[in-house]
């Protein structure tokens, strides 16, 4: 899988999501996936996905059931990461309901509307 400039930031996002999930399970994130595996997942997702799926997202594996499915959902925009002071690491992983729409590009944000006026 070819790595490009998008791979590292996406792998960082996946690493945060994995850390939150691993904390919920009370296991070390490295038991599920290391940085290289997350980079491979990010690169696979950003590519044409012609190559075989990374092990972490193989439906038959234990890693899929504990984190792989969630990581795919993060990539697909079905989970949101948000700052939450009371959460471990200050980050919460929040599933979006089907009616929630994640913003997919900066031009979808109406800054004039979303910023309070004094």
C-alpha positions as CSV (number, residue, x, y, z in Angstrom):
1,X,0.0,0.0,0.0
2,X,1.4,3.4,-1.0
3,X,1.7,6.0,1.7
4,X,1.1,9.6,0.9
5,X,0.8,12.9,2.8
6,X,-2.7,12.1,3.9
7,X,-1.7,8.8,5.6
8,X,0.0,10.2,8.7
9,X,-2.8,12.6,9.8
10,X,-5.4,9.9,9.2
11,X,-3.3,7.3,11.1
12,X,-3.1,9.8,14.0
13,X,-6.9,10.1,14.1
14,X,-7.2,6.3,14.1
15,X,-4.6,6.1,16.9
16,X,-6.7,8.4,19.1
17,X,-9.8,6.5,18.4
18,X,-8.0,3.2,19.1
19,X,-6.6,4.6,22.4
20,X,-10.1,5.6,23.5
21,X,-11.5,2.1,22.6
22,X,-8.5,0.3,24.3
23,X,-9.1,2.3,27.4
24,X,-12.8,1.2,27.5
25,X,-11.5,-2.4,27.2
26,X,-8.7,-1.9,29.8
27,X,-6.0,-3.1,27.4
28,X,-3.0,-1.5,25.8
29,X,-3.7,-0.1,22.3
30,X,-0.6,-1.8,21.1
31,X,-2.2,-5.2,21.8
32,X,-4.7,-4.3,19.0
33,X,-2.6,-2.4,16.5
34,X,0.7,-0.5,16.3
35,X,1.4,2.7,14.4
36,X,2.5,0.9,11.3
37,X,-0.7,-1.1,11.2
38,X,-2.7,2.0,11.6
39,X,-0.8,3.7,8.8
40,X,-1.4,0.6,6.6
41,X,-5.1,0.8,7.3
42,X,-5.2,4.5,6.5
43,X,-3.2,4.0,3.3
44,X,-5.5,1.1,2.3
45,X,-8.6,3.2,3.0
46,X,-7.2,6.1,0.9
47,X,-6.2,3.9,-2.0
48,X,-8.5,2.0,-4.4
49,X,-8.6,-0.8,-1.9
50,X,-7.3,-3.2,-4.5
51,X,-4.9,-4.9,-2.1
52,X,-6.0,-7.3,0.6
53,X,-7.6,-5.8,3.7
54,X,-5.3,-5.1,6.7
55,X,-5.6,-7.8,9.4
56,X,-7.2,-5.4,11.9
57,X,-10.3,-5.2,9.7
58,X,-10.6,-8.8,8.7
59,X,-14.1,-9.8,9.9
60,X,-12.9,-13.2,11.1
61,X,-10.3,-11.8,13.5
62,X,-10.7,-10.8,17.1
63,X,-9.2,-7.4,16.4
64,X,-12.1,-6.6,14.2
65,X,-14.6,-7.3,16.9
66,X,-12.8,-5.2,19.5
67,X,-11.6,-2.3,17.4
68,X,-11.5,-2.9,13.6
69,X,-15.2,-2.3,13.0
70,X,-15.1,0.9,15.0
71,X,-12.0,2.1,13.1
72,X,-13.8,1.5,9.8
73,X,-16.7,3.5,11.2
74,X,-14.4,6.4,12.1
75,X,-13.1,6.3,8.5
76,X,-16.6,6.3,7.2
77,X,-17.7,9.2,9.4
78,X,-20.1,7.2,11.6
79,X,-18.1,8.1,14.7
80,X,-17.0,11.4,16.0
81,X,-14.1,12.2,18.2
82,X,-14.7,15.2,20.5
83,X,-13.0,16.9,23.4
84,X,-14.6,16.0,26.7
85,X,-12.9,17.1,29.9
86,X,-14.3,14.2,32.0
87,X,-13.2,11.5,29.5
88,X,-9.9,9.6,29.9
89,X,-7.3,11.3,27.7
90,X,-9.8,14.2,27.3
91,X,-11.3,12.6,24.2
92,X,-14.6,10.8,23.7
93,X,-15.6,8.5,20.8
94,X,-19.2,9.3,19.9
95,X,-21.3,7.2,17.5
96,X,-23.4,9.3,15.2
97,X,-27.0,8.4,14.7
98,X,-28.2,7.9,11.1
99,X,-29.9,11.3,11.2
100,X,-26.6,13.1,12.2
101,X,-24.6,14.4,9.3
102,X,-20.9,14.8,9.6
103,X,-19.4,17.8,7.8
104,X,-17.3,16.4,5.0
105,X,-15.6,19.6,3.8
106,X,-14.8,23.1,5.1
107,X,-17.2,24.7,2.6
108,X,-20.1,23.0,4.3
109,X,-19.5,25.2,7.4
110,X,-21.5,28.4,7.5
111,X,-19.2,30.5,9.7
112,X,-21.4,33.5,9.6
113,X,-24.3,31.5,10.9
114,X,-22.4,29.4,13.4
115,X,-20.5,32.2,15.2
116,X,-22.5,34.1,17.8
117,X,-22.8,37.8,17.2
118,X,-22.5,40.3,20.1
